[in-house]
Amino acid sequence: ERERTRERTMKPATSSIQPSSRSEPLVAVAATLFPSVEEGWPYVVERINRLPEVVADETHKKCFSHVEFSQLYTTTYNLSIAKGNLTIPVNVNRRSRYPTSSATGPSNQEVLYEKYGTWVREYLASTVVPAIAASEGEALLLQLCRRWEHHKIIVPWMRKLFQYLDRFFTKQGDHDDLRKGGMKAFQELVFSRIHDQIVRAVLGKIERERLGDIIDRAKMKSAIEVFVEMGL
């Protein structure tokens, strides 16, 4: 019994970030190290670019395996805390868990935060806006609901991958947290552009129901949810 107890106490503790099922085995993974955010970002963006495609497939396929997610998360974490930046000098505040801005340029966290926002906005501008703009009436409403549901999946995945920023960067200063930044981008690039068309489409469906037509209440609920989330 003493020997079994000794063996248990000698086993190292393990932990893992698992965005989905806990049934997967815990695996130790290695992440690629980069000397700066600028050099590491192409590696990150190549992998997160699969998010819209997988989500749009709507087959409940996992965006990343456990190992892939762990590698990507560790890479963004290392980029966030990297002491060296070959192109942007930074100061290190010994009382803080991340480098602070200097007079000569932003910190690694600021650069990574801006790239996060840029990726979300470019995805919306290149994929979501054209799809919705090509529709009108009820088709526009259906497309809005579909793209909104996709956005509600993509933003949480991005938050998990870049969660170090929310834990130790956005809480400092006046930066929006990652979720709020993602929702604000949807409001500015998508919702505000088609606000009037959405209102007409929603009112039209309400009027049809009053006249006795059967409407898709689930889609109506989703459309109204967009208004609520956008603060309207």
C-alpha positions in Angstrom: 0.0 0.0 0.0 2.8 2.4 0.8 4.4 1.6 -2.6 1.2 2.4 -4.4 0.8 5.6 -2.5 4.4 6.6 -3.4 3.8 5.9 -7.1 0.7 8.1 -7.1 2.4 11.0 -5.5 5.3 10.8 -8.0 3.1 11.0 -11.1 3.3 14.6 -12.5 0.1 16.6 -12.7 -1.2 17.3 -16.2 -3.5 20.0 -17.5 -4.9 20.8 -20.9 -7.1 23.4 -22.6 -9.9 21.5 -24.3 -12.4 23.5 -26.2 -14.8 20.6 -26.7 -15.2 17.1 -25.3 -13.2 16.0 -22.3 -13.1 12.4 -23.5 -10.0 13.0 -25.6 -6.6 12.0 -24.0 -4.3 14.6 -22.6 -1.4 14.9 -24.9 1.8 16.9 -24.4 2.4 18.9 -27.6 5.2 21.2 -28.8 4.5 24.6 -30.4 6.5 26.4 -33.0 8.5 29.3 -31.5 8.8 32.6 -33.4 11.0 35.6 -32.4 8.2 38.1 -33.2 4.5 38.5 -33.8 5.1 39.5 -37.3 7.0 36.3 -38.1 4.6 34.1 -36.2 1.3 35.5 -37.5 1.4 33.7 -40.9 1.6 30.4 -39.1 -1.4 31.4 -36.9 -3.5 32.8 -39.7 -3.0 29.8 -41.9 -4.6 27.6 -39.3 -7.4 29.9 -38.2 -8.4 30.5 -41.8 -10.0 27.0 -41.7 -12.6 28.2 -39.1 -15.1 29.9 -41.5 -15.0 26.9 -43.9 -15.5 24.3 -41.2 -18.3 26.3 -39.5 -20.0 27.0 -42.8 -20.1 23.2 -43.5 -22.6 22.9 -40.7 -21.9 19.2 -40.1 -20.7 19.7 -36.5 -17.2 18.8 -37.6 -14.6 19.9 -35.1 -12.6 23.0 -36.1 -9.4 21.6 -34.5 -8.3 18.4 -33.0 -7.1 18.5 -29.4 -3.5 18.5 -30.4 -4.0 21.2 -33.1 -5.8 23.4 -30.7 -3.1 23.0 -28.0 -0.3 23.7 -30.5 -2.1 26.8 -31.8 -3.0 28.1 -28.4 0.6 27.6 -27.2 1.9 29.5 -30.2 -0.4 32.5 -29.6 0.6 32.4 -25.9 4.3 32.4 -26.7 3.8 35.3 -29.2 2.0 37.2 -26.4 4.8 36.8 -23.8 7.8 36.9 -26.2 10.4 39.1 -24.7 12.0 39.9 -28.0 10.4 41.5 -31.1 12.8 42.0 -34.0 10.9 45.0 -35.4 9.2 46.6 -32.4 11.2 47.3 -29.2 9.2 47.0 -25.9 9.7 47.7 -22.3 9.0 45.0 -19.6 7.1 46.0 -16.5 8.3 43.7 -13.8 5.0 44.0 -11.9 3.0 43.0 -15.0 2.7 39.7 -16.7 3.2 41.1 -20.1 5.4 43.7 -21.8 4.1 47.3 -21.7 3.9 49.8 -24.5 7.0 51.9 -25.1 7.6 55.2 -26.8 9.0 53.4 -29.8 6.1 51.1 -30.5 3.3 48.8 -29.2 3.8 45.7 -27.2 3.5 42.2 -28.5 0.0 42.0 -27.0 -1.1 45.2 -28.8 0.2 43.9 -32.1 -1.5 40.5 -31.6 -4.8 42.2 -30.5 -4.8 44.3 -33.6 -4.2 41.3 -35.8 -7.1 39.5 -34.1 -9.4 42.4 -34.8 -8.2 42.7 -38.4 -8.7 39.0 -39.1 -12.3 39.1 -37.8 -13.1 42.2 -39.8 -11.5 40.8 -43.0 -13.5 37.6 -42.6 -16.8 39.6 -42.3 -15.9 41.9 -45.2 -14.8 39.2 -47.6 -17.3 36.4 -46.7 -20.3 37.6 -44.7 -21.1 41.0 -46.3 -21.1 39.8 -49.9 -23.3 36.8 -49.1 -25.9 39.0 -47.3 -25.7 41.8 -49.8 -26.6 39.4 -52.6 -29.9 38.6 -50.9 -33.1 40.6 -50.3 -36.4 40.2 -48.5 -36.9 36.9 -46.7 -33.7 35.4 -48.3 -31.7 38.3 -46.8 -33.2 37.5 -43.4 -32.4 33.8 -43.7 -28.8 34.6 -44.8 -28.4 37.0 -41.9 -29.5 34.4 -39.4 -27.2 31.8 -40.9 -24.2 34.1 -40.9 -25.0 35.3 -37.4 -25.0 31.7 -36.1 -21.6 31.1 -37.8 -20.3 34.3 -36.1 -21.4 33.1 -32.7 -19.3 30.0 -33.2 -16.2 31.6 -34.7 -15.8 34.4 -32.1 -15.8 32.0 -29.1 -13.2 29.8 -30.9 -11.0 32.8 -31.5 -11.4 33.9 -27.9 -10.2 30.5 -26.7 -7.2 30.6 -29.0 -6.3 34.2 -27.9 -7.5 34.0 -24.4 -4.2 35.2 -22.9 -5.1 38.6 -24.4 -8.4 38.7 -22.5 -6.8 37.5 -19.2 -3.8 39.9 -19.2 -4.2 42.6 -21.9 -7.8 43.8 -22.5 -8.4 44.2 -18.8 -5.7 46.8 -18.8 -6.5 50.1 -20.4 -9.6 50.8 -22.6 -9.5 47.9 -25.0 -12.7 45.9 -25.7 -12.5 42.3 -24.7 -12.3 39.8 -27.6 -16.0 38.9 -27.6 -17.1 42.5 -27.5 -14.6 43.3 -30.3 -16.0 40.5 -32.4 -19.6 41.6 -31.9 -18.8 45.2 -32.5 -17.2 44.3 -35.8 -20.3 42.4 -36.9 -22.4 45.5 -36.0 -20.2 47.9 -37.9 -19.5 45.9 -41.0 -22.7 43.8 -41.4 -25.7 44.9 -39.3 -25.4 48.7 -39.8 -25.1 48.3 -43.6 -28.3 46.3 -43.9 -30.3 47.6 -40.9 -33.2 49.1 -42.9 -33.5 46.0 -45.1 -33.6 43.8 -42.0 -36.2 45.9 -40.3 -38.4 45.7 -43.4 -38.0 41.9 -43.7 -38.8 41.3 -40.0 -41.9 43.6 -40.1 -43.0 41.8 -43.3 -42.8 38.4 -41.6 -44.7 39.7 -38.6 -47.4 41.1 -40.9 -47.7 37.8 -42.7 -48.2 35.9 -39.4 -50.9 38.4 -38.5 -52.7 37.6 -41.7 -52.6 33.9 -40.9 -49.5 32.7 -42.7 -47.1 30.2 -41.0 -43.7 31.6 -40.5 -40.4 30.1 -39.3 -40.4 31.2 -35.7 -36.9 29.9 -35.0 -35.5 32.2 -37.8 -37.5 35.1 -36.4 -36.1 34.5 -32.9 -32.6 34.4 -34.4 -33.2 37.7 -36.3 -34.5 39.4 -33.2 -31.5 38.1 -31.2 -29.3 40.0 -33.6 -31.1 43.2 -32.8 -30.8 42.5 -29.1 -27.1 41.7 -29.3 -26.4 44.8 -31.4 -28.1 46.8 -28.6 -31.1 47.9 -30.6 
